[in-house]
């Protein structure tokens, strides 16, 4: 599919897709004439980038984990990274719960 269709499928702008390609987050797609033709593997990575950014993951972090071996994405590496991010989020949730409990104790100790 051409870049416009890739943008529609992923929900990313054409400018963002070109930027991710320029930064090496996706491999340059094959060209037909002067047009980029995106395959499913590029679309999958673009969707991953969009979803990761929504979680607060930076492009610099993604650059380090989106690795290609013989032209194929190393999904095992990405899976380990996402597992680590999940663990970090779980720890943040636990910390927030403790803060809320502390705040509740403080709140109930105040007498009007």
C-alpha positions, 0 to 999 in steps of 0.5 A: 500500500502507498503511504496515504493508505498506510497513514489511514490504516495506522492513524498516523500522518504521512509526515510522521511515517516519513519521520519514523523512516528517516529516524530508522524506526522502520526500514525504508519500504520498497519503492515502485517508481517514486512511490513507497510501498508499505508491507504488513511488516512496516504497518505492524511496526508503525502501529506499535510505534503509535501505541507505544507513544500513547503509553509514554514510551519515547522514540529514543527508547523505541529506537533501541528496541526495534531491531531488524535481523535479516530484514525481519523485526526481532519481535522477541526483543520487543516483547521483552521490552514491553514486559519490562514497561508493564512491570514498571507500570505495575510498580507505579500503580502500587506506589500510587495506591500507597500514596492514596492510602497515606493521603486517606489516613492524613485526611481522616486525622484532620478534624474540622 
